[in-house]
Amino acid sequence: MTRVGRTNMQRVSDTRCMFPAGPVRRVLVTGSVGWSDRTLIEQLLDRLLSEAREAGGSFRLITGMAEGADLDARRWAGANGVPVLAEPLEVGAYPGPMHRYNELMLTWHPELVLAFKDGFDDDWASAGCVAGTEHMCRIAAESDIPVLLNGQVELAAGSIGGSRGDPVGGVDDIDETGAMAETKWGDTVVRCVVGDITRVEADVIVNAANSSLLGGGGVDGAIHRAAGPSLLEACRKVRAESGECATGAAVITAAGDLGADWVVHTVGPVWDEGRSAELDRLLAGCYGKSMGLAESAGAKSIAFPNISTGVYRYPKARAAELAVGAVRAAIEAGTTLAEVTFVCFDEENFSLCEAWLT
């Protein structure tokens, strides 16, 4: 196996985020109970709703709590005829840890998070609800979902606040820590990198889609933004012909404005320890079926993201072993693909993937 110090791959910088270029269809509102600027919430939602309606699309609100910013957003939704996708929950009523509730909220696939923090300017942890808002911001940003904090674009991948550089858009050349690992199994080159999958040179880019095939957050949202509206239209045609995509299944479409020729959309499983054996088979199937579709299309190269390791909470080490194992099994069974690339979201996923390329 070869490890290279630098590559020409690119990734979204840790101090930046991509703000949605088009209208937002699903927005998640979260905030501490002390937030009192209802006007700001309404102004932001009014703007997003107007943009969605001008584009001729639907608009959905995702919000969980029955107090504070969440409650203000629910009242706005009721006044404007906007559906709310989650039932209201009283503070303290969720039976498990709040970080699990936050992760559950992200499975609604928001394209944007509006987060509101009250007067605890210097210490996020000074109140449990404020710390919960911080956690929501962080896991959203880690899944490449744009975050507006108190009405300003902010990437919350680490601690919120302080100097974070230019927060909007763009990519940086990968640095020395973003190394590439490469090996060869039979006639197929297999590599892993840290990078932005929308910029990878490959015949096929694999999208970690949801079953609706209509876009969402994370990798799904990034690919749809980069590919443009023609990708969504292609997905709608697939839905019209075949319905939604089942977990573990995959479909293929043209790639729109991406540099690739095709996009394979595959739906990874949401982690549930009680169903681990079944979910392992489904996740492995995402990789094997994606390779099969790529081969049938005549592709010679394919790029995979870290499927299910974001808001679907699949244990990263387990997912890496399954991903590399499934790809290796497909190669050993016979493949026409000359290159397979694992495009990792961060150094943690890269290290876990690299360990199995031996």
VENZI-V133089 format. One record per residue. NEAR is the number of other C-alpha atoms within 10 Angstrom. D_FIRST is the distance of its C-alpha to the first C-alpha in Angstrom with 1 decimal. Layout:
near->NEAR d_first->D_FIRST
near->NEAR d_first->D_FIRST
This chain:
near->12 d_first->0.0
near->12 d_first->3.8
near->14 d_first->6.7
near->13 d_first->10.0
near->13 d_first->13.3
near->15 d_first->15.5
near->16 d_first->15.7
near->10 d_first->18.9
near->21 d_first->18.7
near->20 d_first->21.8
near->24 d_first->23.0
near->20 d_first->26.3
near->17 d_first->27.1
near->18 d_first->27.9
near->20 d_first->31.4
near->24 d_first->32.2
near->24 d_first->32.8
near->21 d_first->33.7
near->21 d_first->37.3
near->15 d_first->38.2
near->10 d_first->39.3
near->12 d_first->41.6
near->20 d_first->44.0
near->20 d_first->42.7
near->20 d_first->43.6
near->24 d_first->42.8
near->23 d_first->43.2
near->25 d_first->42.9
near->25 d_first->45.4
near->28 d_first->45.0
near->29 d_first->46.9
near->25 d_first->48.7
near->21 d_first->52.1
near->16 d_first->53.8
near->19 d_first->52.9
near->16 d_first->56.2
near->14 d_first->55.6
near->14 d_first->56.2
near->10 d_first->57.0
near->13 d_first->53.5
near->22 d_first->52.0
near->16 d_first->54.4
near->12 d_first->53.9
near->14 d_first->50.1
near->19 d_first->50.5
near->15 d_first->53.4
near->11 d_first->51.2
near->18 d_first->48.3
near->25 d_first->50.8
near->13 d_first->52.5
near->17 d_first->49.3
near->19 d_first->48.4
near->13 d_first->51.9
near->10 d_first->52.1
near->12 d_first->49.0
near->10 d_first->50.7
near->12 d_first->48.2
near->14 d_first->48.4
near->20 d_first->47.9
near->19 d_first->47.1
near->23 d_first->47.2
near->23 d_first->45.1
near->26 d_first->46.6
near->25 d_first->47.1
near->23 d_first->49.5
near->17 d_first->53.3
near->19 d_first->53.9
near->20 d_first->53.3
near->27 d_first->51.3
near->27 d_first->50.3
near->21 d_first->54.0
near->19 d_first->54.9
near->24 d_first->52.2
near->23 d_first->53.6
near->13 d_first->57.1
near->18 d_first->56.0
near->19 d_first->54.4
near->11 d_first->57.6
near->9 d_first->59.7
near->11 d_first->57.6
near->10 d_first->57.0
near->16 d_first->53.2
near->14 d_first->51.6
near->20 d_first->49.9
near->15 d_first->47.0
near->14 d_first->47.2
near->11 d_first->50.2
near->15 d_first->51.6
near->15 d_first->50.8
near->11 d_first->52.9
near->14 d_first->51.3
near->11 d_first->50.5
near->9 d_first->50.9
near->12 d_first->47.3
near->8 d_first->46.8
near->9 d_first->43.3
near->9 d_first->41.4
near->20 d_first->41.8
near->15 d_first->38.1
near->13 d_first->37.8
near->15 d_first->40.7
near->20 d_first->39.0
near->18 d_first->35.9
near->16 d_first->38.3
near->20 d_first->40.0
near->24 d_first->36.8
near->16 d_first->36.4
near->20 d_first->39.3
near->22 d_first->36.8
near->25 d_first->38.7
near->26 d_first->37.9
near->25 d_first->39.4
near->24 d_first->40.4
near->24 d_first->43.7
near->24 d_first->43.7
near->27 d_first->46.9
near->22 d_first->47.2
near->18 d_first->50.7
near->12 d_first->52.1
near->13 d_first->49.5
near->10 d_first->48.3
near->10 d_first->46.7
near->12 d_first->45.5
near->21 d_first->43.8
near->13 d_first->44.0
near->11 d_first->47.8
near->12 d_first->48.4
near->12 d_first->46.5
near->20 d_first->46.9
near->23 d_first->45.6
near->19 d_first->42.5
near->20 d_first->42.1
near->23 d_first->42.3
near->26 d_first->39.7
near->22 d_first->37.3
near->26 d_first->37.9
near->30 d_first->37.2
near->20 d_first->33.9
near->20 d_first->32.5
near->27 d_first->33.8
near->24 d_first->32.1
near->20 d_first->28.8
near->19 d_first->29.2
near->26 d_first->29.9
near->29 d_first->33.6
near->29 d_first->35.9
near->28 d_first->38.3
near->19 d_first->41.8
near->22 d_first->43.1
near->18 d_first->46.9
near->14 d_first->46.9
near->11 d_first->44.3
near->18 d_first->40.7
near->25 d_first->38.5
near->29 d_first->34.9
near->27 d_first->35.0
near->21 d_first->31.3
near->16 d_first->32.5
near->13 d_first->36.0
near->19 d_first->38.6
near->14 d_first->40.7
near->7 d_first->40.5
near->8 d_first->39.1
near->15 d_first->36.3
near->10 d_first->36.4
near->13 d_first->36.9
near->18 d_first->36.5
near->15 d_first->36.6
near->15 d_first->34.1
near->14 d_first->31.6
near->18 d_first->27.9
near->15 d_first->26.3
near->15 d_first->23.4
near->21 d_first->20.4
near->15 d_first->20.4
near->11 d_first->18.1
near->10 d_first->17.4
near->22 d_first->16.3
near->20 d_first->12.8
near->23 d_first->10.3
near->23 d_first->6.8
near->18 d_first->5.5
near->16 d_first->4.5
near->16 d_first->7.7
near->13 d_first->10.3
near->12 d_first->13.3
near->14 d_first->14.4
near->20 d_first->13.0
near->15 d_first->10.3
near->24 d_first->9.5
near->22 d_first->9.1
near->27 d_first->11.0
near->31 d_first->13.3
near->28 d_first->16.6
near->30 d_first->19.3
near->22 d_first->22.5
near->27 d_first->22.0
near->25 d_first->25.3
near->17 d_first->23.9
near->22 d_first->20.7
near->16 d_first->21.0
near->23 d_first->20.8
near->21 d_first->23.5
near->32 d_first->23.7
near->31 d_first->23.5
near->32 d_first->23.9
near->32 d_first->26.6
near->29 d_first->27.0
near->27 d_first->30.7
near->23 d_first->33.7
near->20 d_first->36.0
near->15 d_first->38.5
near->24 d_first->36.1
near->18 d_first->38.2
near->25 d_first->35.7
near->26 d_first->35.4
near->28 d_first->33.6
near->25 d_first->30.0
near->25 d_first->27.5
near->24 d_first->30.3
near->26 d_first->32.7
near->22 d_first->30.3
near->28 d_first->29.5
near->23 d_first->33.3
near->21 d_first->34.2
near->17 d_first->31.9
near->20 d_first->32.8
near->16 d_first->36.6
near->13 d_first->39.4
near->14 d_first->38.7
near->25 d_first->35.8
near->19 d_first->38.2
near->14 d_first->40.7
near->18 d_first->38.2
near->21 d_first->37.5
near->17 d_first->41.2
near->13 d_first->41.7
near->17 d_first->39.2
near->16 d_first->41.1
near->10 d_first->44.4
near->9 d_first->43.3
near->10 d_first->41.3
near->13 d_first->41.8
near->17 d_first->39.3
near->19 d_first->35.8
near->16 d_first->35.3
near->19 d_first->32.7
near->22 d_first->29.7
near->19 d_first->30.9
near->26 d_first->29.9
near->22 d_first->31.8
near->21 d_first->31.0
near->18 d_first->32.9
near->17 d_first->33.0
near->24 d_first->31.1
near->21 d_first->34.1
near->17 d_first->33.4
near->23 d_first->29.6
near->17 d_first->27.6
near->22 d_first->26.3
near->16 d_first->28.5
near->23 d_first->28.5
near->26 d_first->28.1
near->25 d_first->27.5
near->24 d_first->29.3
near->28 d_first->28.4
near->25 d_first->30.1
near->30 d_first->28.2
near->23 d_first->30.2
near->18 d_first->31.8
near->18 d_first->30.8
near->13 d_first->33.5
near->11 d_first->32.8
near->8 d_first->35.7
near->9 d_first->34.1
near->12 d_first->30.4
near->10 d_first->30.0
near->12 d_first->31.6
near->20 d_first->29.6
near->19 d_first->26.3
near->14 d_first->27.2
near->19 d_first->28.3
near->26 d_first->25.1
near->22 d_first->22.9
near->23 d_first->25.5
near->25 d_first->25.0
near->25 d_first->21.5
near->23 d_first->22.6
near->19 d_first->25.8
near->28 d_first->24.4
near->29 d_first->22.1
near->16 d_first->25.2
near->18 d_first->27.3
near->25 d_first->24.9
near->17 d_first->24.8
near->10 d_first->28.6
near->14 d_first->29.0
near->12 d_first->27.2
near->21 d_first->24.3
near->17 d_first->21.0
near->23 d_first->19.0
near->27 d_first->19.3
near->27 d_first->18.5
near->24 d_first->19.1
near->23 d_first->20.5
near->24 d_first->20.5
near->26 d_first->23.3
near->20 d_first->26.1
near->23 d_first->24.7
near->23 d_first->27.4
near->22 d_first->31.1
near->17 d_first->30.5
near->17 d_first->29.2
near->24 d_first->26.6
near->13 d_first->24.8
near->18 d_first->21.6
near->16 d_first->19.6
near->12 d_first->21.2
near->22 d_first->20.7
near->25 d_first->16.9
near->17 d_first->16.7
near->20 d_first->19.1
near->25 d_first->17.5
near->22 d_first->14.1
near->17 d_first->16.0
near->21 d_first->18.5
near->19 d_first->16.2
near->20 d_first->14.4
near->13 d_first->18.0
near->17 d_first->19.2
near->21 d_first->16.7
near->13 d_first->17.5
near->8 d_first->21.1
near->12 d_first->20.9
near->16 d_first->20.3
near->17 d_first->21.3
near->21 d_first->18.8
near->17 d_first->16.5
near->18 d_first->14.6
near->24 d_first->14.3
near->22 d_first->14.0
near->27 d_first->14.6
near->27 d_first->16.9
near->25 d_first->17.4
near->23 d_first->20.9
near->16 d_first->20.0
near->15 d_first->17.8
near->13 d_first->18.6
near->21 d_first->17.4
near->23 d_first->14.2
near->18 d_first->13.5
near->19 d_first->14.5
near->26 d_first->12.4
near->23 d_first->9.2
near->13 d_first->10.2
near->14 d_first->10.3
near->20 d_first->7.1
near->10 d_first->6.5
